């Protein structure tokens, strides 16, 4: 019997191999950063036969030619802007989530000499209008040997847009509430902030006192979520998110009846629920009875499996594009 301590499995075991350019390409999440010693990045190896300068030039050409569309958009455009390129993805929100459209914008800046791409991600209209990107993503091509490095720097951003409105409207429909829901409204009781806010609720089968209980029951009974003994609820939201962008998504709902509040801790694709990406708050107000929601992203540098899955198709498609030009 060995008394040796068991080391937990590595957080990012995924190593995805594909054959590319005659070699074997491998993607590793949570690897040691080359550019920022002490930090973590996604590293792409197996690019020995690739010319680094041609590769970064191909990344630029790929973006400039509008090849970053993913095929799920109802409308896609790319334009030269601020010394780089802005691509605009417009998606249809599924009718079951309140319909309408949702627009994501990415602004790419290229430094061909440093072989570096900086991308600002604006997942909502208001984040773009305010000029506050939710994430700043960096991709670098290194030489000796040729490797690609990628990481995402999340900013602390408050959002109050279409996605939250869709979530609130979905609950209102369940509870037969006809009150209108508006995005980006002045927050109730906090100056200068914005929230999704409902009009006064005068009908339906929920009250200010039982709204959170009904919301919990809806999560468990209608949306397949799981209530834990401590009253928190774990939800696999993949259905909703996969319809929009093909990714899994997990959330933990923490109910605080004393504050008339529900906080949804959102973990993105992290099934182990260990790294919070954002917290969405739902608050119930009385006199008049209204519901308010807002979401805040967590700051931090991310280079996990989620980032690997984001960057992998981009890198693979650019390499294919480069081969097609060879």
Buried (B, 14 or more C-beta within 10 A) or exposed (E): EEEEEEEEEEBBEBEBEBEBBEBEBBBBBBBEBBEEEEEBBBBBBBBEEBBBEEBBBBBBBBBBEEBBBEEEBEEBEBEEEEEBBBBBBBBBBBEEBBEBEBBBBBBBBBEEEEBBBBBBBBBBBBBBEEEBBBBBBBBBBBEEEBBBBBBBBBBEBBBBBBBBBBBBBBBBEBBEBEBEBEBBBEBEEEEEBBBBBBBEBEEBEBBBEEBBEBBBEBBBEEBEBEBEEEEBBBBBBBBBBEBBBEBBBBBBBBBEEEEBBBBBBBBBBBEEEEBBBBBBBBBBBEEEBBBBBBBBBBEEBBBBBBBBBBBBEBBBEBBEBBEEEE
